Amino acid sequence: METKKKKQVFIEGPISSSFIGNSIAKHSSKTNIGAHQIFLGQVRQDHKEDALVEAIEYTCYIEMAEPILDQIREDCFEKFDVSCLHIYHSLGKVMAGEICLFVFTSSAHRQAATEACSYLVERIKKEVPIWGKEILNNQESLWKINQ
């Protein structure tokens, strides 16, 4: 199997709907594709004691993450009959309700696209050194908890 070229994964801040839409639109000329599968990870406004999650600050050890992501991509191309796949993850502050992870797979048929997308998301969450620090809307409570 041919090796696919490395892609830029990390995006500063949230992943915009226009970025997602443009990514999808770029595939309209690829007429061998019959199915796309998309996973969008969104920051939840969870309740934490007496506060709400306002945002998540994402950090990553990029020099370690990139080779892991490259291997995950290669493994996915070997395991599934996909024509292309894309992974984008936010770095920095992403507010509740905004998109922080965008995984997009394409194939001639839906089963391969669906299975590949799920496979990618699970491997990314388990193996890639990306961390998220919750930012709470009640900093006074956070300060009291930490004392």
C-alpha positions, 0 to 999 in steps of 0.5 A, spaced: 500 500 500 502 506 498 504 511 504 499 517 504 502 524 505 503 527 512 497 532 514 497 538 518 493 536 524 493 541 530 489 548 529 489 553 534 483 555 537 476 552 535 475 548 529 470 553 525 464 550 521 466 554 515 473 550 515 469 543 516 464 545 510 470 547 506 473 540 507 467 537 505 466 541 499 474 539 497 471 532 496 466 533 491 471 532 485 473 526 487 467 522 484 470 515 486 467 516 493 461 514 495 461 515 502 463 520 508 463 519 515 464 525 520 466 525 527 465 532 531 468 532 538 464 538 542 466 541 548 461 540 553 459 545 559 459 539 564 457 541 572 463 541 576 461 541 584 459 549 584 461 551 577 460 549 570 466 548 565 466 554 560 472 552 556 477 547 555 485 549 554 488 544 550 495 542 550 500 537 546 507 534 546 507 535 538 513 532 537 511 526 540 504 526 537 505 527 530 509 520 529 503 517 533 498 520 528 502 518 522 502 511 524 495 511 526 493 514 519 497 508 516 494 503 520 487 505 518 489 505 511 492 498 511 485 496 515 480 499 511 478 501 504 478 508 505 480 513 499 482 519 504 482 521 511 483 527 515 484 529 523 484 536 526 484 537 533 484 544 537 490 547 541 489 552 546 482 555 549 476 552 546 469 554 549 463 550 551 459 548 545 465 549 540 468 544 536 475 541 538 476 534 534 474 533 527 475 526 524 473 525 516 473 519 512 471 517 505 471 511 501 467 508 496 462 505 501 459 507 507 461 501 512 469 502 510 468 510 512 464 509 518 468 503 521 475 507 519 472 514 523 470 510 529 477 506 529 481 513 528 477 517 534 478 511 539 486 510 537 486 518 538 483 518 544 487 512 547 494 514 544 495 521 542 498 525 548 493 531 548 491 534 554 485 538 556 485 543 562 477 545 564 476 552 565 471 553 570 466 559 570 467 560 577 474 561 579 473 563 586 470 556 587 476 553 584 481 557 588 477 555 594 478 548 592 485 548 591 487 551 598 
